[in-house]
Amino acid sequence: MKGVQLFLHSVKQVFGNLGAAIRISGLLFLVQLIATLLVSRHAMGAIEGAVGGGTLNVILLSLLTLVSSLWIAVAWHRFVLRVEQPGAFLPAFHGGRMLAYLGYSILIGVALAIVVVILAFLVSRFAPVNSMAMSILASLVVFVPAVLLALRLSPLLPAAALGDSLSLGDAWGATNGAMGDLLVLAILAVLGSVLIHLPVLSLINVMPLAMAWTFVTAWIKTMVGASILTTIYGHYVEGRPLA
């Protein structure tokens, strides 16, 4: 089944290029982690009353997190699809490509928000949720189409990272007929994300180990997520085989 192949290919893409993955994202992800922790700390400070300085710090640290996330994603797409080698500690900084990536991310986010709002309204209007089973079914009705929409539009993001010209229609057409495969891919990605996080439950009383595991798994999920987008683009847009 191609959905399984897409997922396994994405995972192998990361661990088969582990050295490059660490050079591209290691330092940036560490900065992102520290910024996230500081944002949480300042946000708590703002709640307790230190609003002024705390708010400014939260904004600056959030921007730092955003920039590092865009930097990692763009660099990884360019490494896999164009064999652009990273430096010893940081990849090349492509500011224009990162801005384009952000723009398309916002576009996809808006499209998803519209779909979720419409479907949620229809579900609440015509199928009132009055049991756990209905609640689960309603969630599936709302979020499965949203996830499929995101994956079908996802080629826009690697294209932005590469500077390739790809329209909304081109992205949609490239994944035409792949709904079943993308659904399987999405299910495997969610299951993998849940399963990889389970060991932290047994480490909850050993906080340093729990934090270390959380950091490592967050990095894995970030890189595999970027690789899923890369794989979709490489296979459906560029016609690359799934080795």
Secondary structure as a PSIPRED ss2 file (coil, helix, strand):
# PSIPRED VFORMAT (PSIPRED V4.0)

   1 M C   1.000  0.000  0.000
   2 K H   0.000  1.000  0.000
   3 G H   0.000  1.000  0.000
   4 V H   0.000  1.000  0.000
   5 Q H   0.000  1.000  0.000
   6 L H   0.000  1.000  0.000
   7 F H   0.000  1.000  0.000
   8 L H   0.000  1.000  0.000
   9 H H   0.000  1.000  0.000
  10 S H   0.000  1.000  0.000
  11 V H   0.000  1.000  0.000
  12 K H   0.000  1.000  0.000
  13 Q H   0.000  1.000  0.000
  14 V H   0.000  1.000  0.000
  15 F H   0.000  1.000  0.000
  16 G C   1.000  0.000  0.000
  17 N C   1.000  0.000  0.000
  18 L H   0.000  1.000  0.000
  19 G H   0.000  1.000  0.000
  20 A H   0.000  1.000  0.000
  21 A H   0.000  1.000  0.000
  22 I H   0.000  1.000  0.000
  23 R H   0.000  1.000  0.000
  24 I H   0.000  1.000  0.000
  25 S H   0.000  1.000  0.000
  26 G H   0.000  1.000  0.000
  27 L H   0.000  1.000  0.000
  28 L H   0.000  1.000  0.000
  29 F H   0.000  1.000  0.000
  30 L H   0.000  1.000  0.000
  31 V H   0.000  1.000  0.000
  32 Q H   0.000  1.000  0.000
  33 L H   0.000  1.000  0.000
  34 I H   0.000  1.000  0.000
  35 A H   0.000  1.000  0.000
  36 T H   0.000  1.000  0.000
  37 L H   0.000  1.000  0.000
  38 L H   0.000  1.000  0.000
  39 V H   0.000  1.000  0.000
  40 S H   0.000  1.000  0.000
  41 R H   0.000  1.000  0.000
  42 H H   0.000  1.000  0.000
  43 A H   0.000  1.000  0.000
  44 M H   0.000  1.000  0.000
  45 G H   0.000  1.000  0.000
  46 A H   0.000  1.000  0.000
  47 I H   0.000  1.000  0.000
  48 E C   1.000  0.000  0.000
  49 G C   1.000  0.000  0.000
  50 A C   1.000  0.000  0.000
  51 V H   0.000  1.000  0.000
  52 G H   0.000  1.000  0.000
  53 G H   0.000  1.000  0.000
  54 G H   0.000  1.000  0.000
  55 T H   0.000  1.000  0.000
  56 L H   0.000  1.000  0.000
  57 N H   0.000  1.000  0.000
  58 V H   0.000  1.000  0.000
  59 I H   0.000  1.000  0.000
  60 L H   0.000  1.000  0.000
  61 L H   0.000  1.000  0.000
  62 S H   0.000  1.000  0.000
  63 L H   0.000  1.000  0.000
  64 L H   0.000  1.000  0.000
  65 T H   0.000  1.000  0.000
  66 L H   0.000  1.000  0.000
  67 V H   0.000  1.000  0.000
  68 S H   0.000  1.000  0.000
  69 S H   0.000  1.000  0.000
  70 L H   0.000  1.000  0.000
  71 W H   0.000  1.000  0.000
  72 I H   0.000  1.000  0.000
  73 A H   0.000  1.000  0.000
  74 V H   0.000  1.000  0.000
  75 A H   0.000  1.000  0.000
  76 W H   0.000  1.000  0.000
  77 H H   0.000  1.000  0.000
  78 R H   0.000  1.000  0.000
  79 F H   0.000  1.000  0.000
  80 V H   0.000  1.000  0.000
  81 L H   0.000  1.000  0.000
  82 R H   0.000  1.000  0.000
  83 V C   1.000  0.000  0.000
  84 E C   1.000  0.000  0.000
  85 Q C   1.000  0.000  0.000
  86 P C   1.000  0.000  0.000
  87 G C   1.000  0.000  0.000
  88 A C   1.000  0.000  0.000
  89 F C   1.000  0.000  0.000
  90 L C   1.000  0.000  0.000
  91 P C   1.000  0.000  0.000
  92 A C   1.000  0.000  0.000
  93 F C   1.000  0.000  0.000
  94 H C   1.000  0.000  0.000
  95 G H   0.000  1.000  0.000
  96 G H   0.000  1.000  0.000
  97 R H   0.000  1.000  0.000
  98 M H   0.000  1.000  0.000
  99 L H   0.000  1.000  0.000
 100 A H   0.000  1.000  0.000
 101 Y H   0.000  1.000  0.000
 102 L H   0.000  1.000  0.000
 103 G H   0.000  1.000  0.000
 104 Y H   0.000  1.000  0.000
 105 S H   0.000  1.000  0.000
 106 I H   0.000  1.000  0.000
 107 L H   0.000  1.000  0.000
 108 I H   0.000  1.000  0.000
 109 G H   0.000  1.000  0.000
 110 V H   0.000  1.000  0.000
 111 A H   0.000  1.000  0.000
 112 L H   0.000  1.000  0.000
 113 A H   0.000  1.000  0.000
 114 I H   0.000  1.000  0.000
 115 V H   0.000  1.000  0.000
 116 V H   0.000  1.000  0.000
 117 V H   0.000  1.000  0.000
 118 I H   0.000  1.000  0.000
 119 L H   0.000  1.000  0.000
 120 A H   0.000  1.000  0.000
 121 F H   0.000  1.000  0.000
 122 L H   0.000  1.000  0.000
 123 V H   0.000  1.000  0.000
 124 S H   0.000  1.000  0.000
 125 R H   0.000  1.000  0.000
 126 F H   0.000  1.000  0.000
 127 A C   1.000  0.000  0.000
 128 P C   1.000  0.000  0.000
 129 V C   1.000  0.000  0.000
 130 N C   1.000  0.000  0.000
 131 S C   1.000  0.000  0.000
 132 M H   0.000  1.000  0.000
 133 A H   0.000  1.000  0.000
 134 M H   0.000  1.000  0.000
 135 S H   0.000  1.000  0.000
 136 I H   0.000  1.000  0.000
 137 L H   0.000  1.000  0.000
 138 A H   0.000  1.000  0.000
 139 S H   0.000  1.000  0.000
 140 L H   0.000  1.000  0.000
 141 V H   0.000  1.000  0.000
 142 V H   0.000  1.000  0.000
 143 F H   0.000  1.000  0.000
 144 V H   0.000  1.000  0.000
 145 P H   0.000  1.000  0.000
 146 A H   0.000  1.000  0.000
 147 V H   0.000  1.000  0.000
 148 L H   0.000  1.000  0.000
 149 L H   0.000  1.000  0.000
 150 A H   0.000  1.000  0.000
 151 L H   0.000  1.000  0.000
 152 R H   0.000  1.000  0.000
 153 L H   0.000  1.000  0.000
 154 S C   1.000  0.000  0.000
 155 P C   1.000  0.000  0.000
 156 L H   0.000  1.000  0.000
 157 L H   0.000  1.000  0.000
 158 P H   0.000  1.000  0.000
 159 A H   0.000  1.000  0.000
 160 A H   0.000  1.000  0.000
 161 A H   0.000  1.000  0.000
 162 L H   0.000  1.000  0.000
 163 G C   1.000  0.000  0.000
 164 D C   1.000  0.000  0.000
 165 S C   1.000  0.000  0.000
 166 L C   1.000  0.000  0.000
 167 S C   1.000  0.000  0.000
 168 L H   0.000  1.000  0.000
 169 G H   0.000  1.000  0.000
 170 D H   0.000  1.000  0.000
 171 A H   0.000  1.000  0.000
 172 W H   0.000  1.000  0.000
 173 G H   0.000  1.000  0.000
 174 A H   0.000  1.000  0.000
 175 T C   1.000  0.000  0.000
 176 N C   1.000  0.000  0.000
 177 G C   1.000  0.000  0.000
 178 A C   1.000  0.000  0.000
 179 M H   0.000  1.000  0.000
 180 G H   0.000  1.000  0.000
 181 D H   0.000  1.000  0.000
 182 L H   0.000  1.000  0.000
 183 L H   0.000  1.000  0.000
 184 V H   0.000  1.000  0.000
 185 L H   0.000  1.000  0.000
 186 A H   0.000  1.000  0.000
 187 I H   0.000  1.000  0.000
 188 L H   0.000  1.000  0.000
 189 A H   0.000  1.000  0.000
 190 V H   0.000  1.000  0.000
 191 L H   0.000  1.000  0.000
 192 G H   0.000  1.000  0.000
 193 S H   0.000  1.000  0.000
 194 V H   0.000  1.000  0.000
 195 L H   0.000  1.000  0.000
 196 I H   0.000  1.000  0.000
 197 H H   0.000  1.000  0.000
 198 L H   0.000  1.000  0.000
 199 P H   0.000  1.000  0.000
 200 V H   0.000  1.000  0.000
 201 L H   0.000  1.000  0.000
 202 S H   0.000  1.000  0.000
 203 L H   0.000  1.000  0.000
 204 I C   1.000  0.000  0.000
 205 N C   1.000  0.000  0.000
 206 V C   1.000  0.000  0.000
 207 M H   0.000  1.000  0.000
 208 P H   0.000  1.000  0.000
 209 L H   0.000  1.000  0.000
 210 A H   0.000  1.000  0.000
 211 M H   0.000  1.000  0.000
 212 A H   0.000  1.000  0.000
 213 W H   0.000  1.000  0.000
 214 T H   0.000  1.000  0.000
 215 F H   0.000  1.000  0.000
 216 V H   0.000  1.000  0.000
 217 T H   0.000  1.000  0.000
 218 A H   0.000  1.000  0.000
 219 W H   0.000  1.000  0.000
 220 I H   0.000  1.000  0.000
 221 K H   0.000  1.000  0.000
 222 T H   0.000  1.000  0.000
 223 M H   0.000  1.000  0.000
 224 V H   0.000  1.000  0.000
 225 G H   0.000  1.000  0.000
 226 A H   0.000  1.000  0.000
 227 S H   0.000  1.000  0.000
 228 I H   0.000  1.000  0.000
 229 L H   0.000  1.000  0.000
 230 T H   0.000  1.000  0.000
 231 T H   0.000  1.000  0.000
 232 I H   0.000  1.000  0.000
 233 Y H   0.000  1.000  0.000
 234 G H   0.000  1.000  0.000
 235 H H   0.000  1.000  0.000
 236 Y H   0.000  1.000  0.000
 237 V H   0.000  1.000  0.000
 238 E C   1.000  0.000  0.000
 239 G C   1.000  0.000  0.000
 240 R C   1.000  0.000  0.000
 241 P C   1.000  0.000  0.000
 242 L C   1.000  0.000  0.000
 243 A C   1.000  0.000  0.000
